[in-house]
Amino acid sequence: MNIEDYVVGKALDGLFYMVAQEETKMRKNPAARVTSVLREVFGRR
């Protein structure tokens, strides 16, 4: 593995970690669903 592959892999790991944190926040707190798309995706069924 070269340094570029390592850096890109770590950057993607960090990105997906942050996305997961935001998704958790939106699922727990309805006020975090700030757009109509987010309200539709995470809204009650």
Beta strands, then each sheet from edge to edge (+ up, - down):
end
